Amino acid sequence: MGGPGRLLYLAGDSPAHRAPAEVKIVCAVLTVFAVVATPRELFWPYGCYALGLLVVWRWSGIALRWIAPRLLIEAPFVVLAVLLPFAAGDPRVEFLGLSLSATGLYAAWGIIAKGTLGVGISLTLAATTSVRDLPGGLARLRVPGIIVMIVVLMLRYVDVLVVEAGRMRLARISRGDDPRTLRQAGATARGAGTLFLRSYERGERVHLAMLSRGFDGAVPAVGLARASRRHWVLGCLPAVAAIGICLGAWMVR
């Protein structure tokens, strides 16, 4: 069974795949900040962001048929955004016989556009950065060791939790239970509590095993070599372009 790291990482040999992890992390964070800071009343900046993202996908060898299904993770936020034009207040506009809030329309557009771009940027980072390289990049960025350790353990043991949950579900079905029915909601809640307790106990055992093997709380910065000046200059070009678009949008607003 593949975990989230193997499901999101797309093996390749593009320049984006070979770039140091810390460069890609900084570039992705700065680009997301630029997208979020862009005024929602303007539409052309988001078209520029989307075009740039398509270019990066093409350059990185990421196919649309691979990334499109993974964009569906934002579906709950899209549903929320669709309801905003009906729930927000004045001023209102008429469209196809419906009275819609202008403020709600802008808010819905902002959520959908910024959310889609943010998820796309995050998926690009995940597709070009392996689980093995991510902790090293965070460590080289001087991220606190406790956070790096949490990320490492989460990526490593989320597979274990998924497998354990699958075993518990199979055990319920083999005993004649149907977890899909509403009347089994209580059993499902108890199962979730049992899974939490098992996870906590396993976490304690893993921590003790790590301490017995000399673990000192620090995660070694393994992975690609430290980024050079050239890596930083070339790797952050998409972020610089996004910041330029954001500043230009505020100037012409």
N, C-alpha and C positions, 0 to 999 in steps of 0.2 A: 504493500500500500504506500503510495507516494504522499509525502508531507507537503506543506505549503511551499517550502523552499524548492523542492523538485518540481512542483506543479507550476511555479511562477518563473523559474530560471529556464531560459532558452539558450542551450549551448550554442556557441558560435565562436568565430575568430575575427570579428570585426574590431576596428579601433576602439569602439565603445566597450567591448568585452575585455580588451587588453588594458584599458585605462585603470589606474589605481582606484580602489574603492572609495578612498576619502575624497578624491576629486569628484567622482560621480555623486556622492552624497551631498557635498556642498553645492554642486551645480543644481541638483534636483530641489534642494531646500530653497535656494535663492530664486529659482524659477517659480516655484509654488507661491512664494511670498509676493513676487511680482504680479502673478495672475490674480491673487486675492486682493492686492492693493489697487487693481485697475478699476476705474469707475464703471459701474454696471450700466450706466445710461448710454455708453458708447458700444457699438457692435464691432467696428472694424478691428480693434485690438485683439478680440478673441478669434477672429478669422486669421489674423497673423500668427497667434499662438498655435492654432490648430494646424496651419500650414507648416510652421516650424516643427511641430511634433511629428507630422507625417514625414518630413524630410529626415528627421532623426531616426524614425522607424525604418525608413528605406535604407539609410546609411548603416544601421545596426543589423539589418537582416531580419527585422521583426515583421511578420506578415499580418495583415489586417484580420485574416481569418483566425489567427492565433490570439490576438489581443481583444477582438470584439466580444467574445463570450465572457471574458474576464472583466470587461467594463460593466457588466450587469450587476456587479456588487453594489453599485450606487442606486439600484432600482428603488429601494425604499425612500431615498431622498428625492427621487424624481416624482414619486407619488405625492409626497408632501408638497413639493413645489407646484404641482398641478392644482392643488387645492387652494393655494394662496390667492390667486385672482378672485376667487369667490368669497374668501373670508376677510380680506383686508378692507379698509375703509375707503373714503373719498380721497381724491376725485375718481369718478368712474367713467368708463367708455363703453360703447355698444359694439358688440362683435357677434354677427350671426344670430341676432336676437337675444344675446346674453349680455347682462350688465356685469362688467368686469372691473375690478379695481386697477387703476393705472399703477399705483404703488405695488400692488400684489403681482402685476405682470412683470414689473422690473425686478422684484424680489425673486420671482420664479425663474426668470431668465438668468439672474445672477447665480442662483443655486445650481441650475442645470449646467450652465457654461463653465463656471469655476469648478464645480464638482467633477465634471467630466474631464476637464483638463488636468485637474489635480490627480485624479485616479490614473489617467493616462501617463502622467509623468512618473508617478509611483510605480506603475507597472513596467515602465521603461527601465527604471533603476533596478527593479527586481529581476527583469529579464536578462540584464547584462551583468549582474553581480551575483556570484554564487554565494551560498550560505557560508562557505568556508572563508571567503574573503571579507564578508561584511563585518564581523567582529574586529578583524585587524584594522579595517578602515576607521571604525569608530574609535578604537584605541589610539590610533595615530592622530585623530582629531582631538585628543585629550578629553574625550567623553568620560565622565566618572566611571571608575571600574565596576561599581555595583550595577550600573545601568547596562554596561557591556555584558556583564555576567548574566543578568536577567535575560537579555536578548539571546545570548548563546544557549542558555538552558531552555528558553521558550522554543527556539527553533529546533533544538534537539529532541525535546520530550513531548512536543505537541503530537508527534506521530504516535508515541506511546499512549497518550490519552485517547486519541482517535481509535486505536486498536482496542483499547480497554472498553470504550463505549460500544464498539461494535460487538464485542464478546457479550457484554451485558444485554444488549438488544437481542442477540441471537438466543441467549439463554431464556429470555422472556418469551420469545416466539415459540421456542421448542416446548414450552410449558403451556401452550395454548393461549397466550396473551396476544393482544393486538395493540401495539403502541400507538396506532394511528387513530383509534377511537377516542372520543372526548371522555368517555367514562373511565378511561385509564389514565386520566391526567394526574390523579393522586399517585399512582404507581410510577409514573414518569418522573414526578417531582422527587419521590423517594429515591429513585434510581440516580437522579442527578446529585442528590445529597451523598449517596453512597460513593459515587464516582469522585466527588470532591474529597471525601475522607480517604479513599484509596490513594488519590493523587497526593494528598498532604503526607500520608505515611510513606509513600514511595519517595517523595522529595526529601524527607528526613533521612531515609536510608541512603539515597544518592549523596546527600551532603556529607554524611558520616564517611561514606566510602571515599569521597574526594579528599576529606581531611586526612584520612589514614594514608593517602598516597601523596601527601605533601602539598595539598592545595593551600595557597596563601591568600586567596581572594582576588588575585589579579589574573587577567586573561592575557596570555602572550599575544603580541601583535604579529600574527602569522599571515601569510598570503603574499600578495604581490609586493615588489620592492617599493620603497618610499617614493612618493611622487616628486618629480623634478620640476624645475621652473617651467619647462616646456609643457609638461603634463597639465600644470595649473592654467597656463595661458590658453592652450588649445581646448582643454576640457571644460573650461568655464565660458567659452564663447556663447553657447546657447543661453546661459544665465545672463550674460551681459546684454545680449540681444533682447531678452525678455524685459530686463530692467529698462532698456532704452525705449521699448514700446510702451511700458507703463508710464514712464516720465513724459513721453510724447502725448499720451492720452490725457494726462493731467494738464498739460500745457494748452491743448486745443479744446478742452472741455468747456 
